């Protein structure tokens, strides 16, 4: 039996969640105070994911860079691949919030989109 | 002199929400004054996600959260001036502002909402010995450089203080290719949100050294390294625990201070604990018709709570202006005041007093605790009577807490003088 102690990041409460695993199978999830905590804990011990945020340079805009994010969460071990894929990427102004900056980032199947409008 | 019913000082999350709510409460003439070149305030540089879970039930980045409020301000055609710095506010609510376009202008306001936010505690406030080399930044300055200006402040980084901005920057600098060697925290616990410790430090294997501080900065032209040491329970460095860490950058994330120069100038009473104005249930300061909300009132952990608080301030400012138009602002003043007190671990409360006849059906009282408590209860006393006891698994200084007071309940105690909030261990 394996016990994993996690801090839920579903919301700022940061509940201390305990997951009990047996032969890689989840036996119990305790300590969470909502459904999101249960979902997070199950996911975190099997396939953890994160939203990645960064910036890319803008040419000819009112600001030198624009903030971006992965449209959905991506596997945690792909964070650096995603950031590397963004290196050297630059876009021409105007950029609008929600515009796709990079399709299928690092083969994750997830697009990277702008989170701000730069005119 | 131009005149507006409500003038809001600051176009960040607090100012935007206050403006929207003032307009929703029926006030047409609303003006936002913002010193930066765009609306949105500090959210513009907070490009990470995690904003708006409470407000929008989804996780947004800072610019996206701000964007929703900015869009609403635009849709409602609320007036705003950018690149405009407020220099002074008088007791009779005349605002002196400076901008390149208009020069020096004076604006008369029916009511004012203070929403100037806060700023970072600088190196000078820490008394760290050493020269003044390049490479020492407050975490927020580094955040602005990386996320908005497109500059990297350094390659090998030590972060002093585990406030949220420091934690967020540990991740951000790592993703941009820097090596973050350690985060040192003076206190035996982190001042940041737990989720940030997990996502910004643990995810990247960045060590967090609690009860540690920087005791020396090496380097004359540029930072070459820092010496960190463990601190004892007396807060002093423990001899023999010194460790030299080479680095070219030191980021400071050592606390935020509400920016109340303007408030002090008007003569607003300031709380020595929060460094923000003393306010009543309507978020009105000690000066008539001057309201406050957001980080200028007290430093928040979540922007959602800022928006909520600012909504209230905008609504109350609108009610004040409506009373003013009918010539009876006296109606807004006076009334029985019940003082609110934090005790036994509760460092402060906002508001500081409540007048039952002026409050809405419920009132959210926000506070912070002074230490980490496990399995403790937040207890509310009306005089000597405990009227509520809420069990909490964890209470920490980094996370804002609240209780909700019910008007109907307070009215049952006509002689009530003090409401006390206490932390009690089981």
Interface residues (C-beta under 8 A of the other chain):
Chain A: X6 X7 X8 X9 X11 X12 X13 X14 X15 X16 X50 X51 X52 X53 X54 X55 X57 X63 X64 X65 X67 X69 X76 X79 X80 X83 X97 X115 X116 X117
Chain B: X44 X47 X48 X49 X53 X54 X59 X61 X62 X63 X64 X67 X146 X147 X148 X149 X150 X175 X176 X193 X194 X195 X197 X198 X199 X203 X301 X302 X393 X394 X399
